[in-house]
Amino acid sequence: MFRFSKRSEENLKGVNPALVKVVRRAIELTTVDFMVIEGLRTQERQRQLVRNGTSQTLSSRHLTGHAVDCAPLVKGSIPWNDKSKFKAVSDAMFTAAKELGVKIRWGGDWNENGRSDDEKFYDGPHFELRRQDYP
């Protein structure tokens, strides 16, 4: 079983408690270790990410504590180009969310059709509470 580092725990501060429960349950269920790389964001941080092209919106769910970015860890490094590892984290997150009755959406499948190969903007680390359930 995996556990979060202090850094991951710090990155959960300010995040909606329902999403925190999902993330904490997911780390217990996952087949691949992962870390929370970002939770609550400032407007300036969000503007920087849009400028860098790593985000496409200034109204991110991170700004309200309704999103987290979780990245898999393999031998202490994030395998950015291995979508299968991000999918493994996604599987744990969705299993945890279902157990807890929380509706989430993944940046690796924005249109929620069960596929990542048709996404215009793949954001594998991103998980958010669905707006219709958590405005």
C-alpha positions as CSV (number, residue, x, y, z in Angstrom):
1,M,0.0,0.0,0.0
2,F,1.2,3.5,-0.8
3,R,1.2,6.6,1.3
4,F,1.3,10.3,0.5
5,S,4.4,12.4,1.2
6,K,4.2,15.6,3.3
7,R,4.3,17.5,0.0
8,S,1.2,15.7,-1.4
9,E,-0.6,16.3,1.9
10,E,0.3,20.0,1.8
11,N,-1.0,20.2,-1.8
12,L,-4.4,18.9,-0.5
13,K,-4.8,22.0,1.7
14,G,-7.8,24.1,0.6
15,V,-9.2,21.3,-1.6
16,N,-12.9,20.4,-1.3
17,P,-13.2,17.8,1.5
18,A,-15.1,15.4,-0.8
19,L,-12.3,15.4,-3.3
20,V,-9.7,15.0,-0.6
21,K,-11.5,11.9,0.6
22,V,-11.5,10.5,-3.0
23,V,-7.7,11.2,-3.4
24,R,-6.9,9.6,0.0
25,R,-9.0,6.5,-0.8
26,A,-7.4,6.3,-4.2
27,I,-3.9,6.1,-2.8
28,E,-5.1,3.0,-0.8
29,L,-6.5,1.4,-3.9
30,T,-4.0,2.2,-6.6
31,T,-1.7,-0.2,-8.4
32,V,0.8,2.6,-9.1
33,D,2.2,5.1,-6.6
34,F,1.2,8.7,-7.2
35,M,1.6,12.1,-5.8
36,V,-0.6,15.2,-5.6
37,I,1.4,17.8,-7.6
38,E,-1.2,20.6,-7.2
39,G,-4.4,21.4,-5.6
40,L,-5.7,24.9,-4.8
41,R,-4.2,27.6,-7.2
42,T,-4.0,31.3,-7.2
43,Q,-5.2,33.4,-10.2
44,E,-1.6,34.3,-11.0
45,R,-0.5,30.7,-11.1
46,Q,-3.5,29.9,-13.4
47,R,-2.6,32.8,-15.7
48,Q,1.0,31.5,-15.8
49,L,-0.2,28.0,-16.8
50,V,-2.4,29.4,-19.6
51,R,0.6,31.4,-20.9
52,N,2.7,28.3,-20.8
53,G,0.1,26.3,-22.6
54,T,-0.3,23.8,-19.8
55,S,-3.8,25.0,-19.1
56,Q,-6.5,26.3,-21.5
57,T,-8.8,28.2,-19.1
58,L,-8.7,31.0,-16.6
59,S,-11.7,29.6,-14.8
60,S,-10.0,26.4,-13.6
61,R,-11.6,24.3,-10.9
62,H,-8.3,24.6,-9.1
63,L,-9.1,28.2,-8.3
64,T,-12.0,27.1,-6.1
65,G,-10.4,23.9,-4.6
66,H,-12.5,21.6,-6.8
67,A,-9.6,20.1,-8.6
68,V,-6.3,18.3,-8.0
69,D,-3.5,17.2,-10.3
70,C,-2.1,13.7,-9.4
71,A,0.8,12.2,-11.2
72,P,2.1,8.6,-11.1
73,L,5.5,7.9,-9.6
74,V,7.8,5.2,-11.0
75,K,11.1,4.9,-9.3
76,G,10.7,8.4,-7.9
77,S,10.0,10.1,-11.3
78,I,6.9,11.1,-13.1
79,P,6.6,9.1,-16.4
80,W,5.0,12.1,-18.3
81,N,4.8,10.2,-21.6
82,D,3.3,7.0,-20.3
83,K,-0.4,7.4,-20.5
84,S,-1.0,3.9,-19.1
85,K,0.4,5.1,-15.7
86,F,-1.9,8.1,-15.7
87,K,-4.8,5.7,-16.6
88,A,-3.9,3.5,-13.6
89,V,-4.2,6.6,-11.3
90,S,-7.5,7.4,-13.0
91,D,-8.8,3.9,-12.4
92,A,-8.0,4.2,-8.7
93,M,-9.6,7.7,-8.5
94,F,-12.8,6.5,-10.2
95,T,-13.0,3.4,-8.0
96,A,-12.6,5.6,-4.9
97,A,-15.1,8.1,-6.2
98,K,-17.7,5.5,-6.9
99,E,-17.2,3.9,-3.4
100,L,-17.7,7.4,-1.8
101,G,-20.6,8.5,-4.0
102,V,-18.6,11.4,-5.4
103,K,-18.8,12.4,-9.1
104,I,-15.5,13.3,-10.7
105,R,-14.2,14.1,-14.2
106,W,-10.7,13.3,-15.5
107,G,-8.6,15.5,-17.8
108,G,-7.6,12.4,-19.7
109,D,-11.2,11.9,-20.8
110,W,-12.9,15.3,-20.8
111,N,-15.9,14.1,-22.9
112,E,-16.4,11.1,-20.6
113,N,-16.6,8.6,-23.3
114,G,-14.1,6.2,-21.8
115,R,-11.3,7.1,-24.2
116,S,-8.3,9.3,-24.1
117,D,-7.2,9.1,-27.8
118,D,-9.9,11.5,-28.9
119,E,-9.1,14.4,-26.6
120,K,-7.9,17.7,-28.1
121,F,-6.2,18.6,-24.8
122,Y,-5.1,15.6,-22.8
123,D,-4.5,16.6,-19.1
124,G,-3.7,13.2,-17.5
125,P,-2.9,14.5,-14.0
126,H,-6.2,16.5,-13.7
127,F,-9.2,15.4,-11.7
128,E,-12.1,17.6,-10.7
129,L,-15.4,17.5,-9.0
130,R,-18.2,17.8,-11.6
131,R,-19.6,21.3,-11.8
132,Q,-23.2,20.2,-11.9
133,D,-22.7,18.3,-8.6
134,Y,-20.3,20.7,-6.9
135,P,-20.9,24.3,-8.2
